Amino acid sequence: MGATMLGFFASLFGGTHSQISGPTGPMTVVAATMISGIWASSGGNISSVLISMALAGLFCGLFQILFGIIKLGKYIRYIPYPVLSGFMSGIGVIIILQQLYPLVGLKGTGTMIDLVMGIPAAVADGISVTALLLGLGTILIIELFPLLTKKVPATLVALIVMTVISLFCNLDGKLIIGEIPSGLPLPFFAKAGIDMASIDWGVVLKASLIPGLTLAGLGSIDTLLTSVVADNITKTKHNSNKELIGQGIGNAMAGLFCGLPGAGATMRTVVNVKSGGRTQISGMIHALLLLAILLGLGSLVKYVPLSVLSGILITVGWGIIDFRGFKDLFKIPKADAVVLVVVFIITVFVDLLTAVGIGMVIACVLFMKRASDLVEGGYSSSAMSNTEIRKGLPDPGLPNFDKSMPWNDEGGITDEMRKHIFVQRLNGPIFFGTINKFKEVMEDIPDHAKVVIIRMKLVSFMDQSGLYAMETAIKDLQDRGILVLMTIIQPQPMYMLKTLNVIPSVVPEEHTFKTFEDCTDFLSKMNFENI
């Protein structure tokens, strides 16, 4: 019931359009620990266990609503790209490994290490060729059907077609989903068998309050990570605080029915996105379909072969692996590469949230080291006049100084040029902690601009997150028909831009300039009417 209530209300009130919410692994572990604790402390009183589940869900929801109200969600924006890349790729590999066994008609259990180590023995025991063919057929339809039309989800077509085919294959009962429990759930206060008089409310409140806070914190992190993953795939931007409030309402409602608390489920959300889900309606339909299954639709779903579901999920897993990040692994700074690989390995073989936590710690330590190096390298004993130091920089002595005002070396821009160009002056490093502000600044460029000059003189550092954000921003401008020029690129950003082929593949060499005067000379020879 947790998946139904949480899934519906989190989608209805949440701030991530394509989010699918429900019980997740980390949340289930915490809930199970709480249940075992209250079972032991209450002497096996089932009424105390059910009430504790309900209260824990309610507390979890209320705490998440509070998190959203006080705007804690904004801090998720500081996740570096290597952490997100390793996290997403790790999830993709997990999905594929988990589905290899049912794809060939076998049952796989245990940790990821157990699954990998057990592949040879499982194959030796024999695989189901029929199940394998159904799974491969599913993958084939998903890959080829979009060549005919994209108006109908290929996943849905594959599910229906291969399920119908399987009905003529006389599959073993172990190879299909099978019977699904059904029935209308009731709120905890209406459930039969709960003896309110036998409950020690002091013990119950103590046993549910702290776990409720733990679940709220864990669920918030899990949810917002999923929101970031969804944003990365759909190129959208979620409202983190609104999402926390929606999750809180959903978990509170789930608690009323003694349902397990949950969070935004990364794998389910990715399946939704890859199937074409782009609005909150998709999450609500997901929840209503689960309710319909509980009320009797399960009699139809039980015929779906497990290998068909495996084929669908394998295509999803393959689709979310960040091949771009791995392709650039030997080009990006070693620190970013280390973070990506560490997060990837821990995600696959240990735990998702542990991977993100360790990745963030490593990324922050390495960034502090980089910042320290930049400061130490920023001092120079060579003699330099004030004029040379300030050449090309804004004059802080000007009255009403504003960073958006023209810099001293921009006097060569003629009135005719000003009608067509927009100068974007960047100030400071572009890294995982600043890319959201960078994106906002780049989105403010007016539509009437025909040329955008990106001033890079004050950008001393750029990491992988910043590089990809810069590349995306430039491509978005070019898609709008805007010519992008770049001036005075510092050595480290230039190394990043050239090593990962942003220069010259995205911005040609001839559109980068060592001085602003060179850029204005280039513009003076340009016919803006032809752009």
C-alpha positions in Angstrom: 0.0 0.0 0.0 3.0 2.2 0.5 3.7 2.2 -3.2 0.1 3.2 -4.1 -0.4 6.0 -1.6 3.1 7.4 -1.8 3.2 7.0 -5.6 0.0 8.9 -6.1 0.3 11.8 -3.6 4.0 12.3 -4.2 3.3 12.7 -7.9 0.3 14.9 -7.3 2.1 17.4 -5.0 5.8 16.8 -5.8 8.2 18.9 -7.8 9.7 16.4 -10.2 7.5 15.7 -13.3 8.6 12.2 -14.1 9.3 10.9 -10.6 8.0 7.4 -9.6 7.9 6.9 -5.9 7.6 3.8 -3.7 9.4 1.6 -1.2 13.1 1.5 -1.8 15.9 -0.8 -0.6 17.5 1.6 1.9 14.1 2.7 3.3 12.9 -0.9 3.6 16.1 -1.9 5.6 15.5 0.9 8.1 11.8 0.0 8.4 12.6 -3.6 8.9 15.1 -2.8 11.6 12.4 -0.7 13.4 9.8 -3.5 13.1 12.1 -6.1 14.5 13.0 -3.8 17.4 9.4 -3.0 18.3 8.5 -6.7 17.9 11.2 -7.6 20.5 10.5 -4.7 22.9 6.7 -5.3 22.9 7.0 -9.1 23.4 5.6 -9.9 20.0 2.6 -7.7 20.2 1.4 -7.4 16.5 -0.8 -4.4 17.4 2.2 -2.4 18.6 4.1 -3.3 15.4 1.3 -2.1 13.1 0.8 1.1 15.1 4.6 1.7 15.1 4.7 1.3 11.3 1.8 3.8 10.9 3.3 6.4 13.2 6.8 6.0 11.7 5.3 6.7 8.3 3.4 9.7 9.6 6.5 11.1 11.4 8.5 10.5 8.2 6.0 12.4 6.2 5.7 15.3 8.6 9.5 15.7 8.9 9.8 15.7 5.1 7.2 18.4 4.8 9.2 20.4 7.4 12.4 19.9 5.3 10.6 21.3 2.3 9.2 24.3 4.2 12.6 25.3 5.5 14.1 24.7 2.0 16.7 22.1 2.7 16.2 20.6 -0.7 18.4 23.2 -2.4 21.6 21.6 -1.2 21.2 18.6 -3.5 22.5 20.9 -6.3 26.0 20.5 -5.1 26.4 16.9 -6.4 29.4 16.9 -8.8 29.0 15.3 -12.2 31.5 12.5 -11.6 29.4 11.4 -8.5 26.2 11.5 -10.6 27.8 9.8 -13.5 29.2 6.9 -11.4 25.9 6.7 -9.5 23.8 6.4 -12.7 26.1 4.0 -14.4 26.2 1.9 -11.3 22.4 1.7 -11.2 22.4 0.7 -14.9 24.8 -2.1 -14.2 22.8 -3.3 -11.2 19.7 -3.4 -13.3 21.4 -5.5 -16.0 23.1 -7.9 -13.5 19.8 -8.5 -11.6 18.0 -9.3 -14.8 20.5 -11.8 -16.3 19.1 -14.7 -14.3 15.4 -14.3 -15.0 16.3 -13.6 -18.6 17.4 -17.2 -19.0 14.7 -18.6 -16.7 16.8 -18.8 -13.5 16.4 -17.3 -10.1 19.1 -15.0 -8.9 19.4 -14.0 -5.2 22.0 -12.4 -2.9 24.3 -9.5 -3.3 25.8 -8.2 -6.6 29.0 -10.1 -5.8 26.9 -13.3 -5.3 25.2 -12.7 -8.6 28.4 -12.2 -10.5 30.2 -15.1 -8.9 27.2 -17.4 -9.4 26.8 -16.9 -13.2 29.1 -19.9 -14.2 27.3 -22.3 -11.9 23.9 -21.1 -12.9 24.7 -21.5 -16.6 26.0 -25.0 -15.9 22.7 -26.0 -14.2 20.9 -25.2 -17.5 19.0 -22.3 -18.9 15.6 -22.0 -20.5 16.0 -21.4 -24.2 12.4 -20.3 -24.5 12.8 -17.7 -21.8 15.9 -16.4 -23.4 14.3 -16.1 -26.8 11.3 -14.2 -25.3 13.7 -11.9 -23.5 15.8 -11.3 -26.6 12.7 -10.7 -28.7 11.6 -8.1 -26.2 14.9 -6.3 -26.4 14.7 -6.5 -30.2 11.2 -4.9 -30.4 12.2 -2.1 -28.0 15.2 -1.2 -30.1 13.6 -1.5 -33.6 10.0 -0.4 -33.1 10.9 3.3 -32.7 12.1 3.1 -36.3 8.5 2.6 -37.3 6.9 5.1 -35.0 7.6 6.9 -31.7 3.9 7.7 -31.0 3.4 4.4 -29.2 5.8 3.4 -26.4 8.0 0.5 -27.7 8.2 -1.0 -24.2 4.4 -1.4 -24.1 4.3 -3.0 -27.5 7.1 -5.4 -26.5 5.3 -6.3 -23.3 2.0 -7.1 -25.0 3.4 -8.8 -28.1 5.8 -11.1 -26.2 3.3 -11.9 -23.5 0.8 -13.0 -26.2 3.5 -15.1 -27.9 4.4 -16.7 -24.5 0.8 -18.0 -24.1 1.5 -20.4 -26.9 4.8 -21.6 -25.4 3.4 -23.4 -22.4 5.9 -21.8 -20.0 6.7 -23.4 -16.7 4.9 -21.6 -13.9 8.2 -20.6 -12.4 8.9 -18.5 -15.5 5.9 -16.1 -15.2 4.9 -13.6 -12.5 2.2 -15.8 -11.0 -0.6 -15.0 -8.6 -0.6 -11.5 -7.0 -2.4 -10.9 -3.6 -5.5 -8.7 -3.9 -7.9 -6.9 -1.7 -8.8 -3.4 -0.5 -6.5 -2.2 2.3 -7.8 -0.3 5.3 -6.4 2.5 7.5 -4.6 1.3 10.6 -7.4 2.4 12.9 -9.9 0.3 11.0 -7.8 -2.8 10.7 -9.1 -5.9 12.3 -7.0 -7.5 15.0 -5.5 -4.3 16.4 -6.0 -4.2 20.2 -5.6 -0.6 21.3 -5.7 -1.5 24.9 -2.7 -3.8 24.7 -0.4 -1.1 23.2 2.3 0.6 25.4 2.1 4.0 23.8 5.3 5.2 25.4 7.3 2.3 23.9 5.5 2.8 20.5 6.2 6.5 20.3 9.8 6.1 21.3 10.3 3.3 18.8 8.7 5.3 15.9 9.8 8.9 16.4 13.6 8.5 15.8 13.1 5.9 13.0 10.6 8.4 11.5 13.3 11.1 11.4 15.9 8.7 10.0 13.5 7.6 7.3 12.7 11.2 6.5 16.4 12.1 6.1 17.2 8.9 4.1 14.1 9.2 1.9 14.8 12.9 1.2 18.4 12.2 0.0 17.2 9.1 -2.0 14.4 11.1 -3.6 16.4 14.2 -4.6 19.2 12.0 -6.0 16.5 10.4 -8.2 15.2 13.9 -9.1 18.7 14.9 -10.3 19.0 11.7 -12.3 15.6 12.4 -13.9 16.7 16.0 -14.7 19.9 14.7 -16.3 18.0 12.4 -18.6 15.1 14.7 -19.5 17.1 18.0 -19.5 14.5 19.5 -17.1 14.8 21.1 -13.6 12.9 19.9 -10.6 11.7 21.9 -7.6 13.5 20.2 -4.7 11.6 21.7 -1.9 8.2 21.1 -3.5 9.3 17.5 -4.1 10.1 17.0 -0.4 6.7 18.3 0.5 5.0 16.0 -2.0 7.0 13.0 -0.6 6.0 14.0 2.9 2.4 14.0 2.1 2.7 10.7 0.3 4.6 9.0 3.2 2.1 10.3 5.7 -0.8 8.9 3.7 1.1 5.6 3.3 1.6 5.5 7.1 -2.2 5.8 7.6 -2.5 2.4 5.9 0.5 0.8 7.6 2.4 0.9 4.3 6.1 1.0 4.1 7.6 4.5 3.8 9.4 5.1 0.5 11.1 7.6 -1.7 11.7 8.5 -5.3 12.8 5.2 -6.8 15.6 5.7 -9.3 15.2 2.5 -11.3 11.4 2.9 -11.6 11.8 6.6 -12.5 14.3 5.8 -15.2 11.9 3.2 -16.6 9.1 5.8 -16.7 11.3 8.4 -18.4 12.6 5.9 -21.0 9.0 4.9 -21.7 8.1 8.5 -22.5 6.8 9.6 -19.1 7.3 13.4 -18.8 4.5 14.6 -16.5 3.3 14.0 -13.0 0.3 12.1 -14.5 2.6 9.2 -15.3 3.4 8.8 -11.6 -0.3 9.0 -10.7 -1.2 6.4 -13.3 1.5 4.1 -11.9 -0.1 4.3 -8.5 -3.6 3.8 -9.8 -2.5 0.8 -11.8 -1.0 -0.7 -8.6 -4.3 -0.1 -6.8 -6.1 -1.8 -9.7 -3.8 -4.8 -9.4 -4.7 -5.0 -5.7 -8.4 -4.9 -6.5 -8.2 -7.7 -9.0 -6.3 -6.8 -12.2 -3.5 -9.1 -11.0 -5.3 -12.0 -12.6 -4.2 -10.6 -16.0 -0.7 -9.5 -15.0 0.2 -12.9 -13.6 0.7 -14.2 -17.2 3.5 -11.8 -18.0 6.8 -13.9 -18.4 9.6 -12.8 -16.1 12.1 -13.0 -19.0 10.0 -10.3 -20.9 10.2 -8.0 -17.9 13.9 -8.7 -17.8 14.3 -7.8 -21.4 12.6 -4.5 -20.7 14.7 -3.7 -17.7 18.0 -4.6 -19.4 17.3 -2.0 -22.1 16.6 0.5 -19.3 19.8 -0.3 -17.5 21.8 0.0 -20.7 20.2 3.3 -21.5 21.2 5.0 -18.2 24.9 3.9 -18.2 26.8 7.1 -18.7 29.0 5.9 -21.6 30.1 9.5 -22.2 31.6 9.8 -18.8 33.6 6.5 -19.2 34.6 7.5 -22.8 36.2 10.7 -21.3 37.7 8.9 -18.3 41.3 9.3 -19.5 40.8 12.9 -20.6 39.2 14.5 -17.6 41.3 15.4 -14.5 42.5 12.4 -12.5 40.5 13.6 -9.5 37.2 13.5 -11.3 38.1 10.1 -12.8 38.9 8.7 -9.4 35.6 10.0 -8.0 33.6 8.5 -10.9 35.2 5.0 -10.7 34.9 4.9 -6.9 31.2 5.9 -6.9 30.5 3.4 -9.7 32.2 0.5 -7.9 30.6 1.2 -4.5 27.2 1.7 -6.1 27.3 -1.7 -7.8 28.9 -3.7 -5.0 28.0 -2.0 -1.7 25.1 0.5 -1.5 23.7 3.5 -3.5 23.6 6.0 -0.7 27.0 5.0 0.7 28.4 5.5 -2.8 27.1 9.0 -3.0 28.2 9.9 0.5 31.8 8.6 -0.1 31.9 10.2 -3.5 30.8 13.6 -2.1 33.5 13.4 0.6 36.2 12.6 -1.9 35.0 15.2 -4.3 35.0 17.9 -1.6 38.5 17.0 -0.4 39.9 17.0 -3.9 38.2 20.3 -4.7 39.7 21.9 -1.6 43.1 20.6 -2.7 42.5 22.2 -6.2 41.4 25.5 -4.6 44.5 25.5 -2.4 46.7 24.9 -5.4 45.1 27.8 -7.3 45.6 30.1 -4.4 49.2 29.1 -3.9 49.9 29.4 -7.6 48.2 32.8 -7.8 51.0 34.6 -6.1 53.8 36.1 -8.2 57.0 37.9 -7.3 57.4 39.4 -10.8 57.1 43.2 -11.1 53.8 44.3 -12.8 52.3 47.7 -13.0 48.7 48.3 -11.8 47.7 49.1 -15.4 48.9 45.6 -16.5 47.2 43.9 -13.6 43.9 45.5 -14.3 44.0 45.5 -18.1 40.8 43.9 -19.3 39.2 43.8 -15.9 36.3 45.8 -14.4 37.4 48.9 -12.5 36.2 48.5 -8.8 36.8 52.2 -8.3 34.0 53.2 -10.7 30.9 54.8 -9.0 28.0 52.4 -8.6 30.3 49.5 -9.6 28.3 46.6 -11.0 29.7 43.3 -12.4 27.4 43.6 -15.4 28.9 46.9 -16.4 31.4 46.9 -19.4 35.0 46.1 -18.6 37.7 48.6 -19.4 38.8 46.9 -22.6 35.3 46.9 -24.1 35.5 50.4 -25.5 36.1 49.0 -29.0 32.5 47.8 -29.3 30.7 50.1 -31.6 27.1 51.2 -31.4 26.3 49.0 -34.4 27.8 46.0 -32.7 25.8 46.6 -29.5 22.6 46.1 -31.4 23.5 42.5 -32.2 25.9 41.2 -29.5 25.6 40.2 -25.9 28.7 40.0 -23.6 28.5 37.4 -20.9 31.1 38.1 -18.3 31.9 35.1 -16.1 33.6 35.6 -12.7 35.1 32.7 -10.8 35.6 28.9 -11.2 32.9 26.8 -12.9 32.6 23.7 -10.9 29.9 21.4 -9.4 29.1 24.0 -6.7 28.4 26.8 -9.1 27.0 25.2 -12.3 23.3 25.8 -11.3 24.1 29.6 -11.0 26.0 29.3 -14.3 23.0 27.7 -16.0 20.7 30.5 -14.7 23.1 33.2 -16.0 23.4 31.5 -19.4 19.6 31.2 -19.7 19.2 34.9 -19.2 20.8 35.7 -22.6 18.1 37.6 -24.7 16.6 36.1 -27.8 17.5 39.1 -30.0 21.2 38.5 -29.6 22.9 37.3 -32.7 26.4 36.9 -31.2 27.3 36.0 -27.6 30.8 36.7 -26.3 31.7 34.6 -23.3 34.5 36.3 -21.3 36.6 33.7 -19.6 39.5 35.8 -18.2 38.3 35.5 -14.6 37.5 31.7 -14.9 40.6 30.2 -13.4 39.2 26.6 -13.0 36.7 24.3 -14.6 35.9 20.7 -13.5 34.0 18.0 -15.4 30.7 19.2 -14.1 31.5 22.8 -15.3 32.8 21.6 -18.6 29.6 19.6 -19.5 27.5 22.6 -18.3 29.5 24.9 -20.5 29.2 22.6 -23.5 25.4 22.2 -23.0 25.0 26.0 -22.7 26.9 26.7 -25.9 25.0 24.1 -27.9 21.7 25.5 -26.6 22.8 29.0 -27.8 23.9 27.6 -31.2 20.6 25.8 -31.5 18.9 29.2 -31.2 21.1 30.4 -34.2 23.4 32.4 -32.0 27.2 32.7 -32.8 29.3 32.0 -29.7 32.7 33.6 -29.3 35.1 33.1 -26.3 37.9 35.4 -25.1 41.0 35.1 -22.9 40.6 31.5 -21.8 42.8 30.6 -18.9 45.2 27.6 -19.2 43.3 25.1 -17.1 39.9 25.7 -18.6 41.5 25.7 -22.1 43.1 22.3 -21.3 39.6 21.0 -20.4 37.9 22.5 -23.4 40.5 21.1 -25.8 41.0 17.7 -24.2 37.3 16.9 -24.3 37.0 18.4 -27.8 34.6 21.2 -27.0 37.3 23.2 -28.9 37.2 22.8 -31.9 34.2 20.5 -32.3 31.7 22.8 -30.6 33.5 26.2 -30.7 36.0 26.5 -33.7 39.5 27.7 -32.9 38.9 30.8 -35.0 36.1 31.8 -32.6 38.4 31.9 -29.6 40.5 35.0 -29.0 43.5 35.8 -26.8 42.4 39.4 -26.3 39.1 41.2 -26.4 40.5 43.6 -28.9 41.1 40.6 -31.3 37.4 39.7 -30.8 36.2 43.2 -31.6 38.4 43.3 -34.7 36.8 40.0 -35.8 33.3 41.5 -35.2 34.1 44.7 -37.1 34.5 42.7 -40.3 31.2 40.8 -39.8 27.9 41.4 -41.6 25.4 40.8 -38.8 22.5 40.6 -41.3 23.9 37.3 -42.6 23.9 35.6 -39.2 
